[in-house]
Amino acid sequence: MADLKSTFLNVYSVLKKELLEDPAFEWSPDSRDWVERMLDYNVPGGKLNRGLSVIDSYKYLKEGKELTEDEIFLTSALGWCIEWLQAYFLVLDDIMDSSHTRRGQPCWFRLPKVGLIATNDGVLLRNHIPRILKNHFRDKTYYVDLLDLFNEVEFQTASGQMIDLITTLEGEKDLSKYTLSLHRRIVQYKTAYYSFYLPVACALLMAGENLDKHVDVKNILVEMGTYFQVQDDYLDCFGAPETIGKIGTDIEDFKNYYMKTMGKLTPANVAKVKALYHELNLKGVFAEYESKEL
């Protein structure tokens, strides 16, 4: 895995260099420095699971055959397109949520002299994806299918974000708006499609498969993505920091519907929410959900 990750990171450097020399734009030293700093701050800083999943999925489809250098590069490039998509979503999401930190450092828009310039940076990140696809997949038979796939998944994710945002507004007036079925829709569209389905779909296209013939695969991956998000939310509140590797802050970060109705955030309010979780026996509810899903 270490070698795979280092190879993957090397491909990031190649793609970044190409983007910083894109002939469609007349670069100045300042603009090139800004974009390079923005990319390095936002794109490669996560766990990279989504991007690496493209390579792993393609290896599985090749039934254990050794991948060529070209195949490794192309699967890595598609993986980085997903990481670019993730960065685009997170930069804008942090602005919309007025977040303070991301991946253990200040959100990009919180940095001095960045501010709402980050909105345009998000647009740039999104526009880098078709530039990468054009540079490396234009001569492939599945090129149009890749463009359609990324466009569709982006639409689904943005629609999930929209549901989340407008429900928060409605929920300020009526808590009954927050239902399990609505939560499932938000998770499905906001997370599952781009985090779980997209990497496998990219690998399928590279392997010459027709996505319309793999609807069952899509459905299973979306279910996996939904379960992952529910589990992640649960562990953020109830998981031991020494086990999950972090101290959960979803309540403090307002990534919780009840907290969004409570007004000013205080440690006392956080304690009230956690007490309510215990009163509602959410551990038991999650255990029942987990047994059904698995």
C-alpha positions as CSV (number, residue, x, y, z in Angstrom):
1,M,0.0,0.0,0.0
2,A,2.9,2.4,0.8
3,D,4.3,1.9,-2.7
4,L,0.9,2.3,-4.3
5,K,0.3,5.5,-2.4
6,S,3.7,7.0,-3.3
7,T,3.0,6.1,-7.0
8,F,-0.4,7.7,-6.7
9,L,1.1,10.9,-5.2
10,N,3.7,11.0,-8.0
11,V,0.8,11.1,-10.5
12,Y,-0.7,14.1,-8.6
13,S,2.6,16.0,-9.2
14,V,2.3,15.2,-12.9
15,L,-1.3,16.3,-13.2
16,K,-0.6,19.5,-11.2
17,K,2.3,20.4,-13.4
18,E,0.1,20.0,-16.5
19,L,-2.7,22.1,-15.0
20,L,-0.2,24.9,-14.1
21,E,0.9,25.0,-17.7
22,D,-2.5,24.7,-19.3
23,P,-2.2,26.6,-22.6
24,A,-5.8,27.7,-22.5
25,F,-4.8,30.4,-19.9
26,E,-2.1,33.0,-20.0
27,W,-0.4,32.4,-16.7
28,S,1.4,35.0,-14.5
29,P,3.8,34.0,-11.7
30,D,1.2,35.2,-9.1
31,S,-1.7,33.2,-10.6
32,R,0.5,30.1,-11.0
33,D,1.7,30.4,-7.4
34,W,-1.9,30.9,-6.1
35,V,-3.3,27.9,-7.9
36,E,-0.3,25.7,-6.8
37,R,-0.7,26.7,-3.2
38,M,-4.5,26.2,-3.4
39,L,-4.1,22.7,-4.9
40,D,-1.5,21.5,-2.4
41,Y,-3.6,22.8,0.5
42,N,-6.9,21.2,-0.6
43,V,-6.4,18.2,-2.9
44,P,-3.9,15.7,-1.5
45,G,-4.4,16.2,2.2
46,G,-7.0,13.5,3.0
47,K,-6.8,9.7,3.3
48,L,-7.1,9.4,-0.5
49,N,-9.3,6.3,-0.1
50,R,-11.6,7.4,-2.9
51,G,-8.8,7.8,-5.4
52,L,-6.9,4.7,-4.4
53,S,-10.2,2.7,-4.7
54,V,-10.1,3.2,-8.5
55,I,-6.8,1.4,-8.7
56,D,-7.9,-1.4,-6.4
57,S,-11.2,-1.8,-8.2
58,Y,-9.5,-2.0,-11.6
59,K,-7.0,-4.6,-10.3
60,Y,-9.9,-6.7,-9.2
61,L,-11.6,-6.4,-12.6
62,K,-8.3,-7.5,-14.2
63,E,-8.5,-10.7,-12.0
64,G,-5.1,-10.3,-10.5
65,K,-3.1,-9.6,-13.7
66,E,-0.2,-7.2,-13.3
67,L,-1.2,-3.7,-14.3
68,T,0.9,-1.9,-17.0
69,E,2.5,1.4,-16.2
70,D,-0.1,3.1,-18.5
71,E,-2.9,1.4,-16.6
72,I,-1.5,2.5,-13.3
73,F,-1.2,6.0,-14.5
74,L,-4.7,6.2,-16.0
75,T,-6.4,4.6,-13.0
76,S,-4.4,7.0,-10.8
77,A,-5.5,10.0,-12.9
78,L,-9.2,9.0,-12.5
79,G,-8.6,8.6,-8.8
80,W,-7.2,12.1,-8.6
81,C,-10.2,13.4,-10.6
82,I,-12.3,12.1,-7.7
83,E,-10.0,13.6,-5.1
84,W,-10.3,16.9,-7.1
85,L,-14.1,16.6,-6.9
86,Q,-13.9,15.9,-3.2
87,A,-11.7,19.1,-2.7
88,Y,-14.2,21.1,-4.7
89,F,-17.1,20.0,-2.6
90,L,-15.2,20.5,0.7
91,V,-14.0,24.0,-0.1
92,L,-17.5,25.2,-0.9
93,D,-19.1,23.1,1.9
94,D,-16.8,24.8,4.5
95,I,-17.9,28.2,3.3
96,M,-21.6,27.3,3.4
97,D,-21.3,25.8,6.9
98,S,-19.0,28.5,8.2
99,S,-16.6,25.8,9.4
100,H,-13.3,26.5,11.0
101,T,-11.2,23.5,10.5
102,R,-10.8,20.7,7.9
103,R,-8.4,17.8,8.1
104,G,-6.8,19.2,11.2
105,Q,-6.0,22.6,9.7
106,P,-7.9,25.9,9.1
107,C,-10.4,25.8,6.3
108,W,-8.9,27.2,3.1
109,F,-11.3,30.2,3.2
110,R,-10.2,31.0,6.7
111,L,-6.6,31.7,5.7
112,P,-5.4,35.3,5.6
113,K,-6.0,36.9,2.2
114,V,-8.1,34.0,0.9
115,G,-11.6,34.6,2.3
116,L,-14.3,34.4,-0.4
117,I,-11.7,34.0,-3.1
118,A,-12.1,30.4,-2.1
119,T,-15.5,30.4,-3.9
120,N,-13.7,30.9,-7.2
121,D,-11.0,28.4,-6.2
122,G,-13.8,25.8,-5.8
123,V,-15.0,26.6,-9.3
124,L,-11.4,26.2,-10.5
125,L,-11.1,22.8,-8.8
126,R,-14.3,21.6,-10.5
127,N,-13.0,22.8,-13.9
128,H,-9.7,21.0,-13.5
129,I,-11.5,17.7,-13.7
130,P,-12.5,17.9,-17.4
131,R,-9.1,19.3,-18.2
132,I,-7.5,16.2,-16.7
133,L,-9.9,13.9,-18.5
134,K,-9.3,15.7,-21.8
135,N,-5.5,15.5,-21.5
136,H,-5.5,11.7,-20.8
137,F,-8.7,10.1,-22.0
138,R,-9.8,12.0,-25.1
139,D,-8.7,9.2,-27.4
140,K,-10.5,6.5,-25.3
141,T,-13.8,4.9,-26.4
142,Y,-15.2,5.6,-23.0
143,Y,-14.2,9.3,-22.8
144,V,-17.8,10.6,-23.2
145,D,-19.0,8.0,-20.6
146,L,-16.5,9.4,-18.1
147,L,-17.7,12.9,-18.7
148,D,-21.3,11.8,-18.3
149,L,-20.4,9.9,-15.1
150,F,-18.6,12.8,-13.4
151,N,-21.4,15.3,-14.4
152,E,-24.1,13.0,-13.1
153,V,-22.4,12.2,-9.8
154,E,-21.6,15.9,-9.3
155,F,-25.3,16.7,-9.9
156,Q,-26.4,14.1,-7.4
157,T,-24.0,15.3,-4.7
158,A,-24.9,19.0,-5.2
159,S,-28.6,18.0,-5.0
160,G,-27.9,16.1,-1.7
161,Q,-26.2,19.2,-0.3
162,M,-29.2,21.3,-1.4
163,I,-31.6,19.0,0.5
164,D,-29.4,19.2,3.6
165,L,-29.2,23.0,3.5
166,I,-32.9,23.7,2.8
167,T,-34.0,21.1,5.4
168,T,-32.0,23.0,8.0
169,L,-33.9,26.1,7.2
170,E,-37.3,24.3,7.5
171,G,-36.2,22.5,10.6
172,E,-35.7,25.7,12.4
173,K,-39.5,26.1,12.4
174,D,-40.5,22.4,12.5
175,L,-38.4,19.6,13.9
176,S,-40.7,17.0,12.4
177,K,-39.1,17.8,9.1
178,Y,-36.1,15.7,10.2
179,T,-37.1,12.2,9.4
180,L,-35.0,9.0,8.9
181,S,-36.1,8.8,5.3
182,L,-34.9,12.3,4.7
183,H,-31.6,11.6,6.4
184,R,-31.2,8.6,4.2
185,R,-31.8,10.7,1.0
186,I,-29.3,13.3,2.2
187,V,-26.6,10.7,2.9
188,Q,-27.3,8.8,-0.3
189,Y,-27.0,11.8,-2.6
190,K,-24.5,13.8,-0.6
191,T,-22.0,11.1,0.1
192,A,-22.7,7.6,-1.2
193,Y,-22.6,8.2,-5.0
194,Y,-19.3,10.0,-5.2
195,S,-17.5,8.2,-2.3
196,F,-18.5,4.6,-3.1
197,Y,-20.1,4.3,-6.5
198,L,-17.9,6.7,-8.5
199,P,-14.5,5.0,-8.0
200,V,-15.9,1.6,-9.0
201,A,-17.8,3.1,-11.9
202,C,-14.5,4.7,-13.2
203,A,-12.8,1.3,-13.0
204,L,-15.7,-0.4,-14.8
205,L,-15.5,2.1,-17.7
206,M,-11.8,1.6,-18.0
207,A,-12.3,-2.1,-18.2
208,G,-14.7,-1.7,-21.1
209,E,-17.9,-2.4,-19.1
210,N,-21.3,-0.8,-19.8
211,L,-22.5,0.8,-16.6
212,D,-26.2,0.2,-17.5
213,K,-25.4,-3.5,-17.1
214,H,-24.2,-3.1,-13.5
215,V,-27.1,-1.4,-11.8
216,D,-27.0,-4.0,-9.0
217,V,-23.4,-3.0,-8.4
218,K,-24.4,0.6,-8.1
219,N,-27.3,-0.2,-5.7
220,I,-24.9,-2.3,-3.4
221,L,-22.3,0.5,-3.4
222,V,-24.9,3.2,-2.5
223,E,-26.1,1.0,0.4
224,M,-22.5,0.6,1.5
225,G,-22.0,4.4,1.3
226,T,-25.1,5.0,3.4
227,Y,-24.0,2.5,6.0
228,F,-20.6,4.1,6.1
229,Q,-22.0,7.5,6.8
230,V,-24.3,6.3,9.5
231,Q,-21.4,4.4,11.1
232,D,-19.2,7.5,10.8
233,D,-21.8,9.7,12.6
234,Y,-22.2,7.1,15.3
235,L,-18.5,6.7,16.0
236,D,-18.0,10.5,16.1
237,C,-20.2,10.6,19.1
238,F,-19.7,7.2,20.8
239,G,-16.3,5.9,19.5
240,A,-13.3,5.9,21.7
241,P,-10.7,8.4,20.5
242,E,-7.9,5.8,20.9
243,T,-9.9,3.5,18.6
244,I,-11.1,5.9,15.9
245,G,-8.0,8.1,15.9
246,K,-9.7,11.4,16.6
247,I,-11.9,13.2,19.1
248,G,-15.4,13.5,17.6
249,T,-16.6,17.1,17.1
250,D,-19.6,16.7,14.9
251,I,-21.8,18.3,17.5
252,E,-19.4,21.1,18.1
253,D,-19.1,21.6,14.3
254,F,-22.9,21.8,13.9
255,K,-22.9,18.6,11.8
256,N,-26.1,17.6,13.7
257,Y,-29.7,18.7,13.1
258,Y,-30.6,19.2,16.7
259,M,-27.6,21.4,17.3
260,K,-28.6,23.6,14.4
261,T,-31.8,24.5,16.3
262,M,-30.1,25.4,19.6
263,G,-28.7,28.8,18.8
264,K,-25.4,29.7,20.3
265,L,-23.0,26.8,20.8
266,T,-21.8,26.2,24.4
267,P,-20.3,23.2,26.1
268,A,-23.6,23.0,28.1
269,N,-25.5,22.6,24.9
270,V,-23.2,19.9,23.6
271,A,-23.7,18.1,26.9
272,K,-27.4,18.4,26.5
273,V,-27.3,16.8,23.1
274,K,-25.1,13.9,24.3
275,A,-27.5,13.4,27.2
276,L,-30.4,13.3,24.8
277,Y,-28.6,10.7,22.7
278,H,-28.2,8.4,25.7
279,E,-31.8,9.0,26.8
280,L,-33.0,8.0,23.3
281,N,-30.7,4.9,23.4
282,L,-29.1,5.7,20.1
283,K,-26.5,3.0,20.8
284,G,-29.3,0.5,20.8
285,V,-30.9,2.0,17.7
286,F,-27.6,1.9,15.8
287,A,-27.0,-1.8,16.9
288,E,-30.4,-2.7,15.5
289,Y,-29.7,-0.8,12.3
290,E,-26.3,-2.4,11.9
291,S,-27.6,-5.9,12.4
292,K,-30.3,-5.4,9.7
293,E,-27.9,-3.7,7.2
294,L,-25.2,-6.3,7.6
